Amino acid sequence: MYSFLINTLCATTSSTLLLKTSLPKKAHGYTILELMIAIAIVGILAVMALPSLTNFIVKMRVDNEVTEMQRLLLTARNIAINTGKNTTVCPLDEGVCTTNWQNEISVFTNDSNVLATNNTFAAPDELIKVKGAIKAGDRLQFANISVIYSPSGRLITATGSFNYCPKDADDGSRGINLAISGRSYLSSDTDNDDKDEDRNNNEITCV
């Protein structure tokens, strides 16, 4: 349909220009008809390009968010190694870790390396960094209420995966796998189906 409209408009434009060149050259510039045809062509091309532009914007947002989350985890791991203190990553609500990972996420060192107290933030614990909340409607999911690194850089908490799913674009979801070593791994499209898979070749999904 787009091709037919463009061909028709182009043919009309060519006919108009041919008629114009056959007339005595008494004026310069474009006629209103030519400008309207040009504007129509630009409008059609813009409509055709809009879905691709929208997908590109979503992809950039998802890539930025998962990369920032991975950097936050790397920061926490390095802090634990350098300070010799258990370091926690979690979304805090009045000083207590929660599962609301779409909200602000904090990194803090624990004054005591006692796991029972590492899911709460209170003086003299030290707040290191805070990551902003994700875009409303998007989802960032992780099964546990926190990620805690020991001074060796290894996880004290269970391994798991962060899954980021953009609103109305689940095929663009990406994830981060956490290993017991403390290292994190970004998901990738391993089977070339335009959908990311984790290290077990499972597609990234949110519930």
C-alpha positions as CSV (number, residue, x, y, z in Angstrom):
1,M,0.0,0.0,0.0
2,Y,2.8,2.4,1.0
3,S,4.6,1.6,-2.3
4,F,1.5,2.3,-4.4
5,L,0.9,5.7,-2.6
6,I,4.5,6.7,-3.1
7,N,4.6,5.7,-6.7
8,T,1.3,7.6,-7.4
9,L,2.6,10.7,-5.6
10,C,5.9,10.6,-7.4
11,A,4.2,10.2,-10.8
12,T,2.0,13.2,-10.0
13,T,5.0,15.2,-9.0
14,S,6.9,14.3,-12.2
15,S,3.9,15.3,-14.3
16,T,3.6,18.6,-12.5
17,L,7.3,19.3,-13.0
18,L,7.1,18.4,-16.6
19,L,4.1,20.7,-17.2
20,K,6.0,23.5,-15.4
21,T,9.1,23.2,-17.5
22,S,7.0,23.3,-20.7
23,L,5.5,26.7,-19.7
24,P,7.2,30.0,-20.2
25,K,9.5,30.7,-17.3
26,K,7.7,33.7,-15.7
27,A,8.1,32.6,-12.1
28,H,10.5,30.7,-9.8
29,G,10.1,28.4,-6.9
30,Y,7.6,25.6,-6.2
31,T,3.8,25.6,-6.4
32,I,1.5,24.8,-3.5
33,L,0.6,21.5,-5.1
34,E,4.3,20.5,-5.3
35,L,4.8,21.4,-1.6
36,M,1.7,19.5,-0.6
37,I,2.9,16.4,-2.5
38,A,6.4,16.6,-0.9
39,I,4.9,17.0,2.6
40,A,2.6,14.0,1.9
41,I,5.6,11.8,0.9
42,V,7.6,12.9,4.0
43,G,4.6,12.0,6.2
44,I,4.2,8.5,4.6
45,L,7.9,7.8,5.1
46,A,7.8,9.0,8.7
47,V,4.8,6.6,9.4
48,M,6.7,3.7,7.8
49,A,9.8,4.4,9.9
50,L,8.0,5.0,13.3
51,P,7.8,1.3,14.4
52,S,11.6,0.8,13.8
53,L,12.3,4.0,15.7
54,T,10.2,2.9,18.6
55,N,11.9,-0.5,18.8
56,F,15.3,1.1,18.7
57,I,14.4,3.4,21.6
58,V,13.1,0.5,23.7
59,K,16.2,-1.6,22.9
60,M,18.5,1.3,24.0
61,R,16.6,1.8,27.2
62,V,16.8,-1.9,28.1
63,D,20.5,-2.1,27.2
64,N,21.2,0.9,29.4
65,E,19.3,-0.4,32.3
66,V,20.8,-3.9,32.4
67,T,24.3,-2.5,31.8
68,E,23.8,0.0,34.7
69,M,22.5,-2.9,36.9
70,Q,25.5,-5.0,36.1
71,R,27.9,-2.1,36.9
72,L,26.1,-1.7,40.3
73,L,26.7,-5.4,41.1
74,L,30.3,-5.0,40.1
75,T,30.7,-2.0,42.3
76,A,29.2,-3.8,45.2
77,R,31.5,-6.8,44.7
78,N,34.6,-4.6,44.5
79,I,33.6,-2.7,47.6
80,A,33.2,-5.9,49.5
81,I,36.7,-7.1,48.5
82,N,38.4,-3.7,49.2
83,T,36.7,-3.0,52.5
84,G,36.6,-6.5,53.9
85,K,32.9,-6.0,54.7
86,N,29.8,-7.8,53.6
87,T,28.2,-5.6,51.0
88,T,24.5,-5.6,50.2
89,V,22.6,-4.7,47.0
90,C,18.8,-4.3,47.4
91,P,15.8,-2.0,47.1
92,L,15.3,-0.4,50.5
93,D,12.1,0.5,52.1
94,E,12.6,2.3,55.4
95,G,15.9,0.6,55.9
96,V,14.7,-2.9,55.1
97,C,15.4,-4.9,51.9
98,T,12.4,-5.7,49.8
99,T,11.7,-7.4,46.4
100,N,10.6,-4.2,44.8
101,W,13.5,-4.2,42.3
102,Q,11.8,-1.7,40.0
103,N,12.3,1.0,42.7
104,E,15.6,2.6,43.7
105,I,18.4,0.1,44.4
106,S,21.0,0.7,47.1
107,V,24.5,-0.6,47.7
108,F,25.7,-0.5,51.3
109,T,28.4,-2.0,53.4
110,N,27.5,-3.8,56.7
111,D,29.3,-2.8,59.9
112,S,28.9,-6.4,61.0
113,N,29.5,-9.4,58.8
114,V,26.6,-11.3,60.3
115,L,24.1,-12.4,57.6
116,A,21.1,-12.0,59.9
117,T,21.6,-8.2,59.9
118,N,22.8,-7.7,56.3
119,N,19.3,-7.3,54.9
120,T,18.7,-4.0,56.9
121,F,20.5,-0.7,56.6
122,A,21.1,1.3,59.8
123,A,24.0,3.2,61.3
124,P,26.9,2.6,61.3
125,D,26.3,0.8,57.9
126,E,27.6,2.9,55.0
127,L,25.6,3.8,51.9
128,I,27.8,3.5,48.8
129,K,25.5,4.1,45.9
130,V,21.9,4.3,44.8
131,K,20.5,3.4,41.4
132,G,17.4,5.2,40.2
133,A,14.0,3.5,39.6
134,I,13.3,2.1,36.2
135,K,10.8,3.5,33.8
136,A,7.2,3.1,34.9
137,G,5.6,0.0,33.3
138,D,8.9,-1.8,32.8
139,R,9.7,-4.7,35.1
140,L,12.9,-5.7,36.8
141,Q,12.6,-9.0,38.7
142,F,14.8,-11.0,41.0
143,A,13.7,-13.9,43.2
144,N,15.6,-12.8,46.3
145,I,15.3,-9.6,48.5
146,S,19.0,-8.9,48.2
147,V,22.4,-9.8,46.8
148,I,25.2,-9.9,49.4
149,Y,28.9,-10.2,48.6
150,S,31.4,-11.5,51.1
151,P,35.0,-10.0,51.4
152,S,36.2,-12.7,49.1
153,G,33.9,-11.4,46.3
154,R,31.7,-14.5,46.4
155,L,28.0,-14.5,47.0
156,I,26.6,-15.2,50.4
157,T,23.1,-15.2,49.1
158,A,21.7,-17.6,46.5
159,T,22.5,-17.3,42.8
160,G,19.8,-16.1,40.5
161,S,18.9,-14.0,37.5
162,F,17.8,-10.4,37.1
163,N,15.2,-10.2,34.3
164,Y,14.4,-6.8,32.7
165,C,11.2,-6.7,30.6
166,P,10.1,-3.5,28.9
167,K,6.4,-2.6,28.8
168,D,4.5,-4.1,25.8
169,A,7.8,-5.4,24.3
170,D,8.6,-8.7,26.0
171,D,10.7,-9.9,23.0
172,G,13.2,-7.2,24.0
173,S,13.8,-8.5,27.5
174,R,17.3,-9.0,28.8
175,G,18.8,-10.5,31.9
176,I,21.8,-10.8,34.2
177,N,23.0,-14.1,35.6
178,L,24.7,-14.2,39.0
179,A,27.2,-17.0,39.7
180,I,28.2,-18.2,43.2
181,S,31.7,-16.7,42.4
182,G,30.1,-13.3,42.4
183,R,30.6,-12.7,38.7
184,S,27.7,-11.5,36.6
185,Y,26.9,-12.3,33.0
186,L,24.6,-10.5,30.6
187,S,22.1,-12.4,28.5
188,S,22.5,-12.7,24.7
189,D,20.7,-13.9,21.7
190,T,22.4,-17.3,21.4
191,D,20.0,-18.8,18.8
192,N,19.5,-15.8,16.6
193,D,15.8,-15.5,17.1
194,D,16.0,-11.8,18.2
195,K,15.3,-12.8,21.8
196,D,17.9,-13.0,24.6
197,E,18.6,-16.3,26.4
198,D,20.3,-16.8,29.8
199,R,23.3,-19.1,30.3
200,N,21.0,-22.1,30.4
201,N,19.6,-21.1,27.0
202,N,16.2,-20.2,28.5
203,E,14.5,-17.1,27.0
204,I,14.3,-14.1,29.3
205,T,10.8,-13.7,30.7
206,C,9.0,-11.9,33.5
207,V,6.0,-13.0,35.5
